[in-house]
Amino acid sequence: MSHHDLHPNTNERESPRQLRVENDLEKVSNYAILTQCLSLNLVILTSSSFARLIQEARTRPELQSINEIGVGLQGAVFEQVGERLVFKKEKPENENLPSNLQNEYQMHSAVSDAFQCYGATTSCRVRVPRAYEFISRAKEDQFWNDVFPTIPSAYQEYGDVVKMERILPLPKVVRKALLAHFYGSPGQLDSTELERALGNTKNKHCLARVYLGQTTGPIARDSISLRNFPLYLNTMNDFVMDVKTLAKEVGKAYAIMHWSACVNSDDVEFVLGTSIVQRQGSDAEPLGLQHRRVGLYLLDFGQCEKVDLWQEPDVVYQAFKGAMVTGDNRLFIPNCQSTPDLFAEFRSGYCEAGELILAERKLEDRFDMEDFMREYEEYAGDFL
């Protein structure tokens, strides 16, 4: 399959929810936009600068620039205009750490393959962007000849790179509503400042973290940023988001990581983003228009480690529950003490998916999902 193609996942097999047209959404309140659009499997017809650039860049090489769209502990993520993939470039010296980019590529590939295998079987609606290729800094590759002339000067040195499928940001109409809702109240930004923030290139790369495990938290005020925008539980409830479904799907995702990919899930992230969908009966969208489906995505496997399921069950359980209570996992997993009803949904999704995978892998006599969840709750109680 070409790198230009997006790999199918369980979401593509589902019928999309009612289409929302961006122009119509702009006629309703910002709150109404957020209550309608932050919903899994919703499709929005949007006028997209990304779509226009993809079309135009195919015949205009001068438009095929490379732009930084994210920065993390391991390195920076770049888009290449006209491509539907991104690449992550490792920071200097990070290759010497256990959590280097090559390790992340291996963990990412294992999780991606596991979701390809069990995503549909478990009816899991979480998507994992495909990891396409690892390119060593020492490898003589056409990639570097293509990239160097256009990569930002600060990054013009050889380094390990991973090419992966792109998660598209939330559409402009949603980004505008987020800015207005959180920053447009009296005493904050006026309309001119909001428009300037909306036009900021960095704010176009908007993914929203789904913090099911944290009721409230800070929203940055000193510098307005829509990158990795935090949606806390109270906020999601205020927007009438289906947090029970989100919790159950996150539970399934952890079970697939653990019992199929054999990855401990340390410090992974769950975000709302979008993907392009082709409408039935339509060969191509008009220039600049896209049907964008809202989805829940799993990413960031840089701290993950493999777990050998042939160790003693107690050792395996400890590896998984130990990772679940550290790092940002506590932000994404519902709190079993303060929100027991929501945690019950996570627990249900985890056990259902885990039992199915263990049965198919003939491991149901070694591990018990109910036992593991009881151990996790007891263990988590010391950390929460």
C-alpha positions as CSV (number, residue, x, y, z in Angstrom):
1,M,0.0,0.0,0.0
2,S,1.2,3.5,-0.9
3,H,2.3,5.8,1.9
4,H,-0.2,8.2,0.5
5,D,-3.1,5.9,1.5
6,L,-4.6,5.8,4.9
7,H,-4.9,2.4,6.4
8,P,-8.4,1.3,7.2
9,N,-9.4,0.7,10.8
10,T,-12.5,-0.2,12.6
11,N,-13.9,3.3,12.3
12,E,-14.0,3.1,8.5
13,R,-16.3,0.0,8.7
14,E,-18.9,1.9,10.7
15,S,-21.6,4.0,9.2
16,P,-20.9,7.7,9.9
17,R,-23.2,9.7,12.1
18,Q,-25.2,12.6,10.7
19,L,-23.1,14.9,8.6
20,R,-22.5,18.4,9.9
21,V,-21.8,21.2,7.4
22,E,-19.3,23.7,8.6
23,N,-21.2,26.7,7.3
24,D,-24.3,25.7,9.1
25,L,-22.4,25.1,12.4
26,E,-21.1,28.7,12.2
27,K,-24.7,29.9,12.7
28,V,-25.1,28.3,16.1
29,S,-23.4,29.1,19.4
30,N,-19.8,28.0,20.3
31,Y,-21.2,25.8,23.0
32,A,-23.6,24.2,20.6
33,I,-20.7,23.5,18.2
34,L,-18.7,21.8,20.9
35,T,-21.6,19.7,22.1
36,Q,-22.3,18.5,18.6
37,C,-18.8,18.1,17.1
38,L,-16.8,16.4,19.9
39,S,-18.5,13.1,19.2
40,L,-17.0,9.9,17.9
41,N,-17.7,9.0,14.3
42,L,-19.3,12.3,13.5
43,V,-18.5,13.5,9.9
44,I,-18.1,17.2,9.2
45,L,-18.0,18.7,5.7
46,T,-15.4,21.4,6.0
47,S,-13.6,23.9,3.8
48,S,-10.0,22.8,4.5
49,S,-6.8,24.6,3.8
50,F,-5.1,21.2,4.2
51,A,-7.2,19.8,1.3
52,R,-6.4,22.7,-0.9
53,L,-2.7,22.4,-0.2
54,I,-2.7,18.7,-0.9
55,Q,-4.3,19.3,-4.3
56,E,-2.1,22.2,-5.2
57,A,1.2,20.8,-4.0
58,R,0.9,17.8,-6.3
59,T,1.8,20.0,-9.3
60,R,3.7,22.8,-7.5
61,P,6.9,21.6,-5.9
62,E,7.5,25.0,-4.3
63,L,4.5,24.4,-2.0
64,Q,5.9,21.1,-0.7
65,S,7.4,22.6,2.4
66,I,8.1,20.8,5.6
67,N,6.7,22.3,8.8
68,E,7.1,21.4,12.5
69,I,3.7,20.4,13.9
70,G,4.6,19.0,17.3
71,V,7.5,18.7,19.8
72,G,8.0,15.9,22.4
73,L,10.6,14.4,24.7
74,Q,12.1,12.4,21.9
75,G,12.0,14.8,19.0
76,A,9.9,16.9,16.6
77,V,7.1,15.9,14.3
78,F,6.8,17.4,10.8
79,E,4.3,17.5,8.1
80,Q,5.3,17.6,4.4
81,V,2.7,19.6,2.5
82,G,1.0,17.5,-0.1
83,E,1.5,14.2,1.9
84,R,-0.9,12.4,4.1
85,L,1.9,11.2,6.4
86,V,4.2,12.8,9.0
87,F,7.6,12.0,10.1
88,K,9.2,12.2,13.6
89,K,12.8,13.2,13.8
90,E,14.8,12.2,16.9
91,K,16.6,14.7,19.0
92,P,20.4,14.5,19.1
93,E,21.7,12.0,21.7
94,N,18.2,10.6,22.3
95,E,19.3,7.5,20.3
96,N,21.5,6.5,23.2
97,L,18.5,6.2,25.6
98,P,16.5,3.0,26.0
99,S,13.4,5.0,25.0
100,N,14.9,5.9,21.7
101,L,13.0,6.4,18.4
102,Q,13.9,2.9,17.2
103,N,12.3,1.4,20.3
104,E,9.3,3.6,19.8
105,Y,8.9,2.4,16.2
106,Q,9.0,-1.2,17.4
107,M,6.4,-0.6,20.1
108,H,4.2,1.5,17.8
109,S,4.4,-1.2,15.1
110,A,3.4,-3.9,17.6
111,V,0.4,-1.9,18.9
112,S,-0.6,-1.0,15.3
113,D,-0.5,-4.6,14.2
114,A,-2.5,-5.7,17.3
115,F,-5.2,-3.2,16.5
116,Q,-5.3,-4.4,12.9
117,C,-5.7,-7.9,14.2
118,Y,-8.2,-7.3,17.1
119,G,-9.7,-3.8,16.6
120,A,-12.7,-5.1,14.6
121,T,-13.0,-8.4,16.6
122,T,-13.4,-6.4,19.9
123,S,-15.4,-3.6,18.2
124,C,-12.8,-1.1,19.5
125,R,-13.4,2.3,18.0
126,V,-9.9,3.6,19.0
127,R,-7.6,4.2,16.1
128,V,-3.8,3.8,15.9
129,P,-2.0,5.7,13.2
130,R,0.1,3.3,11.2
131,A,3.9,3.4,11.6
132,Y,5.2,3.0,8.1
133,E,9.0,3.0,8.1
134,F,12.0,3.5,10.3
135,I,15.0,5.4,8.6
136,S,18.3,5.2,10.4
137,R,20.4,8.3,10.5
138,A,23.3,6.3,9.2
139,K,21.4,5.0,6.2
140,E,22.0,6.6,2.8
141,D,18.5,7.3,1.7
142,Q,16.7,9.4,-0.9
143,F,14.6,10.6,2.0
144,W,17.4,12.9,3.3
145,N,18.1,14.3,-0.2
146,D,14.4,15.2,-0.5
147,V,14.1,16.6,3.1
148,F,17.2,18.7,3.6
149,P,16.4,21.5,1.2
150,T,13.0,22.2,2.9
151,I,13.3,21.1,6.5
152,P,13.6,24.0,9.0
153,S,17.2,25.0,9.5
154,A,17.2,24.2,13.2
155,Y,16.7,20.5,12.3
156,Q,19.1,20.2,9.4
157,E,21.2,17.4,10.7
158,Y,20.9,13.7,10.3
159,G,18.9,11.7,12.8
160,D,16.7,8.7,13.0
161,V,13.3,9.2,11.6
162,V,9.9,7.4,11.7
163,K,7.3,7.9,9.0
164,M,3.8,7.4,10.2
165,E,0.2,8.0,9.3
166,R,-1.1,11.5,10.1
167,I,-3.8,12.3,12.5
168,L,-5.6,15.4,11.2
169,P,-6.5,18.2,13.6
170,L,-10.0,19.1,14.6
171,P,-11.7,21.3,11.9
172,K,-11.5,25.1,12.0
173,V,-15.0,25.5,13.2
174,V,-14.3,23.4,16.3
175,R,-10.9,25.2,16.9
176,K,-12.7,28.6,16.7
177,A,-15.4,27.4,19.2
178,L,-12.7,26.2,21.6
179,L,-10.9,29.5,21.5
180,A,-14.1,31.5,21.9
181,H,-15.4,29.3,24.7
182,F,-12.3,29.2,26.8
183,Y,-10.7,32.5,26.0
184,G,-13.5,34.7,24.8
185,S,-15.3,35.4,28.0
186,P,-15.3,39.0,29.4
187,G,-12.0,40.3,30.5
188,Q,-10.0,37.9,28.2
189,L,-9.5,38.2,24.4
190,D,-11.5,40.4,22.1
191,S,-12.6,39.3,18.7
192,T,-9.5,40.6,16.9
193,E,-7.2,38.7,19.3
194,L,-9.3,35.5,18.9
195,E,-9.0,35.7,15.1
196,R,-5.2,36.2,15.4
197,A,-5.0,33.2,17.7
198,L,-7.1,31.1,15.3
199,G,-4.8,32.1,12.4
200,N,-1.7,31.1,14.4
201,T,-0.1,28.2,12.5
202,K,0.6,26.3,15.7
203,N,-3.0,26.5,16.7
204,K,-4.0,24.8,13.5
205,H,-2.5,21.5,14.7
206,C,-5.2,20.9,17.3
207,L,-5.7,17.6,18.9
208,A,-7.7,17.3,22.2
209,R,-6.5,15.1,25.0
210,V,-9.3,13.1,26.6
211,Y,-8.6,13.3,30.4
212,L,-11.2,10.8,31.7
213,G,-9.1,10.4,34.9
214,Q,-8.9,14.1,35.9
215,T,-12.0,16.0,36.9
216,T,-10.6,19.5,36.5
217,G,-7.3,21.1,35.6
218,P,-5.7,24.2,34.2
219,I,-6.1,25.8,30.8
220,A,-3.0,27.7,29.8
221,R,-3.7,31.5,29.9
222,D,-0.3,33.0,29.3
223,S,0.2,31.5,25.9
224,I,-2.9,30.4,23.9
225,S,-2.3,26.9,22.5
226,L,-4.7,24.4,20.9
227,R,-2.0,21.8,20.6
228,N,-2.8,18.8,22.9
229,F,-5.8,20.8,24.3
230,P,-6.9,19.3,27.6
231,L,-10.5,18.1,27.9
232,Y,-11.1,17.4,31.6
233,L,-13.9,15.3,32.8
234,N,-16.0,18.2,34.0
235,T,-15.5,19.9,30.6
236,M,-16.6,16.8,28.7
237,N,-19.7,16.4,30.9
238,D,-20.4,20.1,30.3
239,F,-20.3,19.5,26.6
240,V,-22.5,16.4,27.0
241,M,-19.9,14.1,25.6
242,D,-20.5,10.4,25.8
243,V,-17.8,9.8,28.4
244,K,-19.1,6.3,29.2
245,T,-18.5,5.2,25.6
246,L,-15.1,6.9,25.6
247,A,-14.2,5.1,28.8
248,K,-15.2,1.7,27.5
249,E,-13.3,2.2,24.3
250,V,-10.2,3.3,26.2
251,G,-10.5,0.1,28.3
252,K,-10.6,-2.0,25.1
253,A,-7.5,-0.2,23.8
254,Y,-5.5,-1.0,27.0
255,A,-6.6,-4.7,26.7
256,I,-5.4,-4.9,23.1
257,M,-2.1,-3.3,24.0
258,H,-1.6,-5.7,26.9
259,W,-2.8,-9.0,25.7
260,S,-2.2,-8.8,21.9
261,A,0.7,-6.4,21.5
262,C,2.3,-7.5,24.8
263,V,3.2,-3.8,25.4
264,N,2.9,-2.3,28.9
265,S,1.2,0.9,27.7
266,D,3.4,3.2,29.7
267,D,2.7,7.0,29.1
268,V,0.5,6.6,26.0
269,E,-2.0,9.3,25.0
270,F,-5.6,9.3,23.8
271,V,-6.7,12.3,21.7
272,L,-9.6,13.4,19.6
273,G,-8.6,14.2,16.0
274,T,-10.0,13.6,12.5
275,S,-9.4,11.6,9.4
276,I,-10.5,12.1,5.8
277,V,-13.3,9.9,4.7
278,Q,-14.5,9.3,1.1
279,R,-18.2,9.6,0.8
280,Q,-20.0,6.8,-1.0
281,G,-20.8,7.6,-4.5
282,S,-18.2,10.3,-4.7
283,D,-15.0,9.8,-6.6
284,A,-13.4,13.0,-5.4
285,E,-14.3,16.0,-3.3
286,P,-14.4,19.5,-4.8
287,L,-11.2,21.4,-4.4
288,G,-10.8,22.5,-0.8
289,L,-13.6,20.5,0.7
290,Q,-13.2,17.4,2.9
291,H,-15.4,15.1,4.8
292,R,-13.6,14.8,8.2
293,R,-14.6,12.1,10.7
294,V,-14.0,12.8,14.4
295,G,-12.2,9.8,16.1
296,L,-10.4,8.8,19.2
297,Y,-6.7,8.1,18.6
298,L,-4.0,6.3,20.5
299,L,-0.4,7.5,20.2
300,D,3.0,8.2,21.7
301,F,4.7,4.8,22.5
302,G,8.1,6.2,23.3
303,Q,8.1,5.0,27.0
304,C,6.5,1.6,26.3
305,E,8.2,-1.7,26.9
306,K,7.5,-5.2,25.8
307,V,6.2,-7.8,28.3
308,D,6.8,-11.5,28.1
309,L,3.4,-13.2,28.7
310,W,5.2,-16.5,29.5
311,Q,6.5,-15.1,32.8
312,E,4.5,-15.9,35.9
313,P,1.1,-14.2,35.9
314,D,2.0,-12.1,39.0
315,V,5.0,-10.7,37.1
316,V,2.9,-9.9,34.0
317,Y,0.1,-8.3,36.1
318,Q,2.7,-6.1,37.9
319,A,4.2,-4.9,34.6
320,F,0.8,-3.8,33.3
321,K,-0.7,-2.3,36.4
322,G,2.6,-0.6,37.3
323,A,2.6,1.2,34.0
324,M,-1.1,2.1,34.3
325,V,-0.7,4.1,37.4
326,T,2.4,6.1,36.3
327,G,2.9,9.0,33.9
328,D,-0.1,10.3,32.0
329,N,-2.0,7.0,32.2
330,R,-3.7,8.3,35.3
331,L,-5.1,11.2,33.3
332,F,-6.7,9.0,30.7
333,I,-7.9,6.0,32.8
334,P,-11.0,6.8,34.9
335,N,-10.4,7.1,38.6
336,C,-11.7,3.9,40.2
337,Q,-12.3,5.8,43.5
338,S,-13.7,9.2,42.6
339,T,-15.6,8.1,39.5
340,P,-16.5,4.5,40.1
341,D,-19.4,4.4,37.6
342,L,-17.1,5.7,34.8
343,F,-14.4,3.3,35.8
344,A,-16.9,0.4,35.6
345,E,-17.2,1.3,31.9
346,F,-13.4,1.2,31.5
347,R,-13.3,-2.1,33.4
348,S,-16.1,-3.6,31.3
349,G,-14.4,-2.7,28.0
350,Y,-11.0,-4.0,29.3
351,C,-12.4,-7.3,30.5
352,E,-14.6,-8.0,27.4
353,A,-11.7,-7.3,25.0
354,G,-9.1,-9.1,27.1
355,E,-11.2,-12.2,27.5
356,L,-11.8,-12.4,23.8
357,I,-8.1,-12.0,23.0
358,L,-6.9,-14.5,25.6
359,A,-9.4,-17.1,24.3
360,E,-8.3,-16.7,20.8
361,R,-4.6,-16.9,21.8
362,K,-5.3,-19.9,24.1
363,L,-4.1,-18.0,27.2
364,E,-7.4,-18.0,29.1
365,D,-6.1,-20.6,31.6
366,R,-3.0,-18.5,32.4
367,F,-4.7,-15.1,33.0
368,D,-8.0,-13.9,34.4
369,M,-9.3,-10.4,33.5
370,E,-11.5,-10.1,36.6
371,D,-8.6,-11.0,38.8
372,F,-6.3,-8.5,37.1
373,M,-8.8,-5.7,37.4
374,R,-9.3,-6.4,41.1
375,E,-5.5,-6.2,41.5
376,Y,-5.3,-3.0,39.5
377,E,-8.0,-1.3,41.6
378,E,-6.3,-2.3,44.9
379,Y,-2.9,-1.2,43.5
380,A,-4.2,2.1,42.1
381,G,-5.7,3.0,45.4
382,D,-2.2,3.6,46.7
383,F,-1.4,6.1,43.9
384,L,-4.7,8.0,43.3
